[in-house]
Amino acid sequence: ELKMMKQYLNSVPYADLARSLNSLEKVEVLHCRLCPPQTEALFVEISKGTTICDLNLKFNNLSSVNPDILALALGNIKSVNISGCRLTHDQVSKLFEMMIENDNISNLDISQNDLSEVSSEVLATVINKLEYANISQAKITRNQMKNILIKCTINTSLQYLNVKSDDIESYP
C-alpha cells in the first residue's frame, strides 16, 4: 500500500515508478503532478496486468494518456478514483464504452470531470452497474441526470451515489 500526496515526482524515472506502483494492491497518489511520460507508462504497465485493487490518482492530469490504454488499464481495477484528472471527451467515452461490457470496476469516483459527451443511456447504465459512484461536480446534462435517476428506480446495484453540484440549474 502506498499513500502519497502533493509530492513532486517528476524526477522519478517513469518506468521505475510504473513498475513499483503496479506491484501494489492499493495506490493513492494524490495531486502529485505526474508528468505525461509517467502517467502513460503507468497505464501501459497496468494494462498488461496488475495487482492493484484500489487506485486513487485524484487531481493528477491524465489528459495525455491514450484513451484506449486508459480504459483497458482501469478495466483491471475494482476501485478507481480519477476525480479532477482533466480527462478528455475521448478518454471518458472509451472508459464508459469499456464499462458497458466490463464489470470489474465496482467503485468509481469520476467527479470534477466533463462527462457531458457520454451518451445519457450509456452513462446511466454504467453508473447503475456500480456499487459506489461519485459524479459530484462533474459536468453532466439534465438529460444525463434524469436518465441516471430513472434507471435507479428500475434496476441498480448502487449503494452510494453522489451527484452534488454547485448549481443543479446549470445543467443544460
N, C-alpha and C positions, 0 to 999 in steps of 0.2 A: 504494500500500500504506500502511495506517495501523495502527500498534500503539500502544495506549493502555491504561494500567492504573491503577486506583484514582484516577481523575480525577473531580472533581465537575463535571458538565456541565449542571446544571440551568439555568444562566444562558444557555446557547446556545439560540437560537431553534429550535424543533423542526423547522420546515420547512427551514431552512438546514442543520441537522445531517443531516436525512434525505436531502436532495439531494446534499450533499457526500459522505456515506458511500456512497450508491448509485452514485456515479460511479467508484468504485474497484474493483479486482479482488480485493483481499484486505483484509479488515476484521477487526481484533482490538480490541474494546472490552471489556476485562475489568474486572468489578467497579467500574463507573463510576456506579452509582446513577442510571441514566437515569430520568426521570420518565415517568409514563404517556402524556402527550401526545407525548413524544419517541419512545417505542417504537411507539406507534400510527402516528405519521407515518412512521417508518422502514419499517414493514412495509407500509403503504399504498403508499409510493413503490416499494419492491422488487416488490410485486405487479403493478405496471404494467409491469415490465421492468427488468432490471438487468445491470450488467457484473460484479457480484460473483460470484466463483467460490468463494471461501473466506470464510465468515462465522463469526466466533467472538464470541459475546456472553456467554460464561461468567460466571455469578454476577451477571447483571443481572435484575431482576424483570420478567418478561414476562407476568405473570398478568392484566394488564388488556388485553392485545391481543385483538382479536376473533379467535376460533378459526378462522373461515373465511379471514380475511385472513392470519393467521399461516401456515396450511397452504398457501395459494396462493403466498405470498411465498417460503417455504422451498422449495417445489417448483421454483423457478427456479435453485437454487444447488446446486453439486456437493458441497461440503464444508461441513457445518453443525455447530457446537458450541454447544449450548444447555444445557450442564451447569449444574445448580444454579440454573435460571432460574424456579423456582416455577411451573411450568406447571400449569394446571388439568386436571382429567379431560377436560373438553370439548376443550381445546386438543390434548391428547395424542391423543385419539380421532380428531379431524379430521386431524391430521398423519399418523397411521398409515393412515387410510382413503385419504387422498390418495396416500400412498406405495405402496399396493397397485397403483394404476394408473400411477403416475409413476415413471420410472426415473432421473430426473435426479440425485437425491442418491445418491452412492456412499459417502460418508463421513459417519457420524452419531455424534456424542457427545451422548447424552441422559442421561448419568449424573446421579445425585443428583436425580432427578425421580421422581414417582409414576407408574408405568406399570401398576399393578395392575388398572385398569379396562379396559385394552385386551384384546380377545379373544385368548386364547392362540394361536389359529390365525393371526390377523392379525399379531400380534407376531412369531411365528416366521417367517412368510412374508416380512415386510418385513426383519427382521434378516438373513435368509439371502440376500436380494437385494443387500445391501450388500457392499462390499469391506472396509470398516472399520466396526466397530460397538463403541461403548463404552456399556455399560449398568451399569457398576460403581456400587455404592452406590445403585442405583435400587430403588424398591420394586416388586418383582415377586413373583408367587406361585410355588409349587413347580410347579404345572401349566404355567405360562408357561415356566419354566426348562426343564422336561422337554421341552416341545414345541420350543423353540429348539434344544436339543441333538439331539433325534431328527431334526429337519429338516436339521441339519448333516450327518448321516450319509447322507441321501438325495439332497439337491440343494442346493448352496450356492455362492455367489460369494465367500463370506467368505475373506479372507486374514488378518484380525485380529479377534478377539472378546474383549472384556474384560467379565467378569461378576463381578469381585471384589466381595465383600461382607464387612461386618464379621462377620456370623454367618449362614452358609448355613441354619442351623436356624431362623432367624427367619422364613423364608418360610412363609406359611400353607399 
